[in-house]
Amino acid sequence: MSVITPYVLVLYYSRHGATQTLAEQIASGIESVGGIEARLRRAPEVSTTCEQTQAEIPDSGAMYVELDDLRHCAGLALGSPTRFGNMAAPLKYFLDSTSELWMNGALIDKPATAFSASSSLHGGQETTLITMLIPLLHHGMVYAGVPYSATELLETTQGGTPYGTTHVSGKRGDNDVDQHECRLAHAQGKRIARLALSMLPLREK
């Protein structure tokens, strides 16, 4: 019988690429831990019209998320750009569709973490992370931020919080993710991977 390798779902929505870059760095951190994999997925756009407006398979980048990606994950890393101090609508739309998982307790005792990007330094990064935290707590997940053992938290000048890695993309979205943020995201990925592995026996009881 084949053994299925556990994975951390790295689920994000990204408009201009900064959140996607953080997602990829977190996935790299996850993949650096033996015995677990990263599964990169993104939330599709939402539309105010009733007809389908996009293909089921994106032209490039990560595949669109499906409910089973979340159902079977060993852990979750959730990423969104800031929208008025809140998570972006496509990510919220997907989370609003997870009532079935909540009713079945599918995510209880699974570790989760979050990351974000904003155009300005005081654009609501931390409140965005907290808005993503709230539904995860309702699902019974165990939240893990970034501890100060990641010394880049004390060195970064444009992003990074103990609630999760962040980035300031600039007014035109042309401010690249810097080395401090990449290291924080990598460390965040390693931490969620280790926690996911260590908490597997807890859910199997």
Secondary structure, DSSP 8 states (H G I E B T S, - for coil): ------EEEEEE--SSSHHHHHHHHHHHHHHTSTT-EEEEEE-----SSSS--S-SS-SSSSEE--HHHHHT-SEEEEEEE-BTTB--HHHHHHHTT-HHHHHHTTTTT-EEEEEEEESSTTSSHHHHHHHHHHHHHHTT-EE----TTSGGGGT-SS--BTTB-EEE--TTS-----HHHHHHHHHHHHHHHHHHHHHHHHHH-
